Amino acid sequence: MTVTPIRIFGDPVLRSAADPVVTFDKELRGLVSDLTDTLLEANGAGLAAPQIGVSLRVFVFDVDDVLGHLINPLLHFPDEEEQDGQEGCLSIPGLYYDTKRRLNVVAKGFNSYGDPMQIVGSGMMARCVQHETDHLDGVLFLDRLDAETRKQAMKEVRAAEWYGETLPVIKMSPHGLSGGLF
């Protein structure tokens, strides 16, 4: 079991669009396994690769007793129906806000072996798929809130005990770029 630290609001990786997966190999399957272990340990509904510092278009989910993953998702909405309900994020711990999302979604992508797959979801599954795909685009659920609620949310974020935690420090070799990271 490899549980990886979850990146917290303020980490730049959460605001960057992730790269598409182009190689479906053992390393990718390891990433999916690490994401799944981390999600289950955190008792969340979904977790995207950027949330553990990996900028790839991969997410895992555990919704309505369905545990799975999707790589390079493309979302389609079969109708205009919306839902409004509580939403939170493992990268913004302890804070929940009513967030509008589409009620139904069809997500197409791939599994970790590169086989095409599709998730058809409504309610909580649709919310989760949209939330995690947003992470892959550098979008946080706070961005989906109306202006007044977002202002209140940011006030609560700044007051949270985890806000401003020190990000991991990466040191560069004094021998130049070819020296690598340590």
N, C-alpha and C positions, 0 to 999 in steps of 0.2 A: 504494500500500500504506500503510494507516494502522495502525501498531502503537501500541496504547495501554498505558500503565503498568497493571500488575495490582495491585490493592489487596491489602495484606498483612494477616494476622491482627491484630486490634486495631482495624482501621478499622470504625467503627460501621455503615457501609453493608452490611457482611457479616452483620450481626445483625438487619437490618430486613427485613420482608416486602416484596417488590417489588410494584409496582402492575400490574394487568392492562393489556395493550396494548389500546387502543380505536381507534387510528388507524393504518391500514396504508398508509403513504405512503413517499415517497422517503427521508425522514429515517429511518424504521424500517429500510428496506433498507440505508441507509448504516451504521446501527448493526450490523446482521447482518454486513455486509462488514468493519467494524472488528473485531468479535468474531472473525470467521474469520481475518483477518490476524494478530491478536494470538495466537490459539490456535496457528496454524501456526508462528509465530515462536518460541513458547514450547515447541513440540513436546509439547503436552498432548493429552489425550483429550477434554476438554470445557471449556467456559468459559461462565459465566453473566454476564449484563449487570451485576449488582451488583459483580462482580469487577473491572469497569473503572469503577465509580462511577456506573452508570446503574441506577436503581431501577425496572426494567421486567421483566416476566415473559418473558424471552427467553434462550435458550441455544443454543450451537453445539456440534457434536461432530465428532470424527474418530476413528472406531472401526472396525476391521476393513476398512479402505479405503473406508469410507462417510463422506463429508463432508456435513454437513447442519445444519439448525437446526430449532427448534420454539418456537412462541410460545404463551403461555397454556396450558401443558401440564396435563393431567389424567391421573393414573396409575391404571391398573387392574391387578390382579394375578390372572392366570388360575388360579393354584394357590398352595399354601402352601410350595412348595419354596424352600429358602434356599441361599445360597452364602456362603463365608467366604474372604476373600482380601485380599491387599495392596491398600491404597487410599492415595492421596496427593491433594494439592490444590495447584494453582498459587498459591493464597493462603497456603499453609503450606509453603513450599518446602523440599524435601529430607527431609521426614519422611513415613514410610509405616507404616501399621499395619493388621493384620488387622481387617477390618470386615465384619460380617454385613449382607447385603442379600438381597432377594428374587432368586431365580434368573431369573424370567421377568416381563416387564412388557409392558403395552400402554399406550402413551402417545398420547393424542389431543390435538390442538391445531390450530395454523394455520401456514401458511408466511408469508413476508413480504408476500405479496399479499392475505392474508386468506382464502386457500383452505383448507378443512379438510384435515388430513393425520393420519396415524397412523404410529407407529413400533412395531413388534413386535420385541422384543429379548430375548435371553437372554445369560447369561454377562456378558462385558465390556460389551456394549451396555446390558443391563439395569442394571448397576452404574453406568455413566455417566449414564444418564437419571435414575436415582434420586438420584445425587450432585448433578447440576445442578439438579434440581427442588428439592432441599433448599436449595440456595443461594437460590433464589427465595423460599423461606419463611424465610430468615434462619437456617438450620440448617447447621452445619458437620459434616463427617464425624467430627470428634472427639467430637461430642455422641452419636454412635452407638456409641461404645466402651464396654466394661464399665468399672465404676468404677476398678478397679485399673489397667487399661491407660490410661484417660483421665488418671489422676493422673501416671503415668509420661510420657505424651505432653505434658502441660502443663509438666512439669519440662524436657523436651527443647525445647519451644517457648521457654520463658524463657531457655534456654541458647543458642538459635540466634543467629547473628550478625545476622540481620535483625530480631530481636525488638525492638520499641520504636522502630523507625525513625520519623523525624519524618513525620507526616501532612502533606498539603498544607495550607498556611495560606490561608484565605479572609479577605480584609480587607473590612470594610464601609466604605462611604463615610461621612466625618464629617458629611455633609449629610443624614443620616437614611436611612430605608429606601428612599425613592424614588430615592436616588442610585445604587443598584445595586451590583454587585460589580465589582472590577477586579483 
